[in-house]
Amino acid sequence: MRSRMTAAATLPKDAADAALAGRVWRPEHGGPAVVAIRAGGVFDISATAPTMRDLAETTDPAHLVRTAEGERVAALDEILANTPDAGRDATKPWLLAPVDLQAVKAAGVTFARSLLERVIEEQAKGSPAKADAIRASVETQLGGDLRRLKPGSPQALELKKTLIAAGAWSQYLEVGIGEDAEIFTKAQPMSAVGHGMEAGLHPRSTWNNPEPEVALLVSSAGRIVGATLGNDVNLRDFEGRSALLLSKAKDNNASATLGPLIRFFDGDFTLDSVRRMDIALTVEGPEGFTLSGKSSMSEIARDPADLVSEMIGKTHQYPDGAILYLGTMFAPIEDRDAPGLGFTHKTGDIVMISAPGLGALVNRMVTADKAAPWTFGVADLMRHLARRGLLR
């Protein structure tokens, strides 16, 4: 993993033109700082934006990232190299997840391919051995190309009636092609892990997978101000047994990864850039197993702006804004250990999620009980900012 923890391997292809910000742990201050990534290094701009929430609430975050005065912390390469995998030096700064006070939300079943896999999980009741036979049956039942079907449209509602009559309706089809999107809480504010950190799987899970996604940074007013990459780590066995286990399937220690940085929208990088984006995934296992795939945002069934409007508005307010995972079309079905068992993670897997416009997010998979515990919360952040004289 060390070879991937460099600026060249981490930053977007057009980094020189991008407004990039993140968060860095500063040991000398005993807490995190909001930083801007510039040609001369990594600069602490906390005097202007004490939190990423504050930066996202400004009129023009991209302008502040480029122009706000700040103290140079270090070269980006130095910060990226200081990871648990390399034996972290606790006296030097390291990279954190690029959000802080924002609610961490996720949209589910937003791509036709992942919709099919959720229905399969439900019918398999958490057993990967049953998946292949159920997959063939479900595809026959649904028929046609669901990618052409607009959720909530008259055509979608007519298909819903047909499937109900045939006894083939599913709660996943409801959110996949019905009127209402699935928006759920992925994790608590301050709990996400960043680039180069360990990501957590529930130790009892035996069927799970990465979910490579774009995540949108949204202000308290519902304005979409930037984007980053995320891994919405998923336990297919837990959720397959019961949708009521979604919280256990999704929200475990270190199970929400985000990064490497927030790229703020400006004249050259906009929501349309996200709509055209392709997300690549690679998994490298400790036994030599490799997996690769791609998720194209052009195939999303619900527009990202529509998903944001379902998350925040008159019925849901987030005073500190939110980060919203947009969902994935990637659900790996390749056999890893034995025929018919499909893919599941092993401890030590290296997962890399990348997109030319957002860079690369890399994490090593461990069980959630072995990942670094989450100990620095909102109260700690407030005390830290008070010590630095940044509260106002």
N, C-alpha and C positions, 0 to 999 in steps of 0.2 A: 504493500500500500504506500510505502514511503515515496516511490517514484511518482505517484500521482499527487502528492502533497507539495506541489510547486505552483508558482504563479502561472507559468506557461500551461500547465495541465488543468488549472482551475478556472481561469478567467474566460469570459466570452471571447469569441474570435475577434470582435471589434471593440475590445476592452478600452482602447485609447479614446473611443468616442462615447463610452457608456458612463452614466452616472451611477456609480456603485457604492453602496454603503453596507456596513455590517456591524457586528458587535464583537468586541475583543475583551477577554478577561485580563485586567491589569493587576498583577500581584502587588505592586507597590501601593495601590489604592484599595486592595482587597475586594474588588468588584468589577463589574462590566463597564465598558465605555462604548458609545456609539462612534464609529469610525468611518471616514471616507477613504476610498481607495483611489490613489492618484499616482501619477508617474513617479513622483519622488518618494513614495512609500505609503504607509498607513498612518492617517492623521486622526487624532482624537478631537472630535467636534462636539463633545458633550457640553461645552459652554454655550453653544447655540441650540443643540438638541440633546437634552439630558437623557432622553429615552428614544427608542425607535418609534414609539407611539407619538412623541412630540414632533419628530421629523415628518412622519406621515400626515400629520394634521396641518402642516404649513401649506401655504398657497402654491409654492413651487419647490417641492423637495429636491428635484434634480438640480436646480440652480444652487441651493444651499450646499448640496454635496460637492459641487464643483468650486464654490467660492468661500464657504465659511472658514474663518480662521481656526487653526487647530495645531495642537502639539504633535510633532512627529513621534510615533510610538516605535516603529521599527520598519524594516523592509518586509513586504508581504511574504517573501520566501521564508524568512526567519520565523514568522508567526505560524505559517502553514506547517512548517517542519516540526513544531512542538506539539506532537500528538501522543496519545497513550501508546499507540503502536510503536513509536520511536523511544518510549521511556520518557514521558513528559518531564521537563524541568519546571518545577512549580515556581521558580523565581523569575521566569520569563513569560511574556504574554502568549495567549493562544486564542484561536478562533472559536466563537460560540455560534449558536443558531442566530440568525439575523433578525429575530423578533423578540419582543419582551412582554409588554402588557396586553397585547392583542389576544382576543379569543382565538383559539385554534380550532377551526371548523373544516368540515370536509363534505363534498358532494359525492354521492354514491350512484352507481349504475347510470353513468352518463354516456357510455359508449355501447353500441350494439354487441360487440364481442364480449365485453365484461358482463353485460346483461345475461347472455346465454350461460356464462360460467356461474353467475350467482344462482340462476334457476337450477343448474346442475348440482351445486353445493347443497341447496335446499332439499332436492329430491334424494341426494346421496346420504343425507343425514350425517355429514361429516366423515364419510368413508371414501377415501380416494380410490379404492379398488372397484367401486361401482360406477365411477365417473364416465368411463368410455361408453358403456352401454346406454347410460342415461343421456349422454351428449347426443348420440345418434337419434334417440327417441325424441328429445326436445327439439332438435333441428327439424325433424319431420313434422312435428306438431305445429311449429311456428310457420315454417315455409317462408319463401320470399326473402328479400333483403331488408332487414330491419334498419339498415343505415339510411334508407330513403324515407323512413317513417318519422314524421315530426311528432314528438310527445304532445299529448293533449289535443291533437288535430282530430277532425271528424273521422279520418281514416284510422287513426290509432284507437279511437274509442269504439269504432266498429269492430276492429280486431279484438279488442277487449271483450266485447259481447260474445263474439264467436268462440273465444278461448274459454270463457266462463261456461258457455253452453256445452263445450266439449269436456269440461272438468279439468282443463289444463291451465287454469289461472294461477298466478303466483304473486306473492307480495313483492317480489323483485320486478315482475312485469308491471305491477302497479306504479312503481316509481320510475321504471324505465321508459314506459310509453304513456303513462297516465298524465293527468293534469298537474300534479304536484311533484316537485323534485325531492329527493332525499338529501336533506342537509342535517348533519349530525355533529356533535362535539367530538373532535378527535382527541384532544388533550387539553390540559389546563394551561393558562398563561404561564410562561417562564419554564415550562417543562420540556420543550422540544430540544433535540440535540442537533448539532451542526456538522459541517464538513470535517471528515477525519475522525469523528467520534464513533464509539461503539453504539450499535442499534440493537434494541431488545426484542426477543421473542418470548412468549410465555413458555416456561419450561415444560408444561404438559402438552403443548401443541405438537402434533405429528404431521400436520398438513397445512402448510402456510406458504406465502409468497411475497415478494416485493411488489409494490404498486408505484411505478414511476409516474410522477404527475407534475404539472405546473401548479403553483400556488400563487394566488393573487393577494397583494396587500391592499386592504380596504380601509379608508378613514372612517371616523365615527359618523360622517355625513353620508356614507355609502359611496364615496368617490374612489374609484380604482386608481391607485397611484403608482403601483409597481408590481413586480413579479419575481419569483424565485423558483427553485426546484424543490420537490419533496418526495419522500418515500412514505406512503400511507401503509405501513407494514400491516399485513392482513393474515389472520388466522382462519383458514378456510374450514377447518374442522369445528372450531367453536361456533362460528356464525352458521355453519351448515346444520348443526344440531338444533339451533334455535336462533331466530333473529333477535330474541330478547337477550342473547349473550353478546350483542354487538359491542357493548362497552368493554367486555372482557376480551373480545376479539381484536379490538382496535386500540384501547387505552391501557397500555402497560408501560412500565418504566422504560424509557429510551425508545419507545415505539413510534414516535413522531420525529422524523428527520427533515430538516429544512436547510437550504443553503445552495451554494456557498455564501451568496450575498444577495441583497435586494438590488435589482436593477430598476431604477425609477423611470417612469415614463417621461419622455420628452419629445421633441420633434421627430427624432429618428427611430425611437422605440416606443411603440404604442400598443394598445390592446389588439389592434389588427396584426401586429407582429406576433403576438401570442396565438391568435387564431390560425396563423399559418405555420406554427411551429411543429417540428418533429422532435419527439423525445426518444432518446436511445437508452437502452438498458443492457448492461453486461453483468453477469454473475460469474465469479471465479471461485470454485470450491477448493478446499484444502486437499482433496483427493485427485485434483486435476480436472474435475468436471467444469465445463463452461456452458453458459447459456447467453443468448443475445436476442434482442427483440427491439421493436420500434412502435411507438404510439404516436399517431398523427392527430394533432388537434383539429385538423380540418374535418375529421370524422365524428367530432363530438355531437351528440344529439341535441343538447341544450346549449345555447350560446352562453359563453362565460358571463356576459353582462346580465343575462336572465337569471343565472344561478346566484349572482351577487344580490340581485333584487329580491330573490326569494329568501336570502339569508338575512338581509338587513332592510328595515323599512318601518312602516307604521306599527307592525306587530312584533318586531324584534329590534331592539336598540343595543348597540355596543359602544359605550362612551369612549373606550380605548381602541376602537377599531377592531379589525379581525384579519386573520390570514385564512384564505379559503383554498383547500386542495380541490382541484377541478375534476378529479376522477381520472381513470386510465382505461384504455382499451386492451391493456396487456395483462393476460392471465396465463402464465406458463402451464402447458399440459405435457411437455416432454417428460418421458420417464427418466428418472435419475438412478434409482436403486434396483428396481425390478419392473418387468413389464406390467403395465396396467396400474401402477401406483402413482404415476405422474411426477410432478416436481414438488419438492419441499426443501426448505433450507437445512443446512448443517452449520453447526457452530464453526466460525472461522471464515464463512463465505464473505468475499469482498463484493459489494454491490456498488456499481457506478451508474449514476443517472446523469445524462448530459444533453445539452442542446446548444447549438452554436451561439445563440443570443443570450444564454444564461450561464454558460460555463459547465462545470461538472461538480456533482455531489457524490462523495465516496464515503461509505461506512462499512465497518466490519460487523458481522452479525454474531451476537452472543445471546444467551438467555437473559431475560429481563432481571433475574435475581443476581446475575453476575456483572451486569453493566453498572457503571458508576451511579450510585443513588442520587436522586434529585433532592438537593438540600438547600438550594438558594432560591427563595421564593420572593413574593411581592414585598413582604415586610422587610426582608433583608435588602432588597433593592432600594426601598425608601430610606432606610438607615444609611446605606452606602451613599446615596445622592446627598443626603443631609450632611454627612461628614465632608463631602467634597464641596459643599456650599452651592449645589446645583439646583436645589429645590426653590421654586419661585411661583 
